[in-house]
């Protein structure tokens, strides 16, 4: 499956969350990750994130797609992070 993860995390925890997300997905922009991921790895990612975030201060949103067949990715301005990933 394909996933897009976005987060809004308190500054104290950003470095830890960034490190966790980079183990599973490609960092494409500040607070944004994307990439192919298995269900098992997605569950592991969510478990690791849950241990680190403060649910009263932080927000993580994960969008999952069965396929990228009908999707399009358009970049306006500076492209950051995973330039080799194209939807």
Secondary structure, DSSP 8 states (H G I E B T S, - for coil): -EEEEEEE--GGGHHHHHHHHHHHSEEEETTEEEEE--HHHHHHHHHHHHHH--TTT-EEEEEEES--TT------S---S-TT---
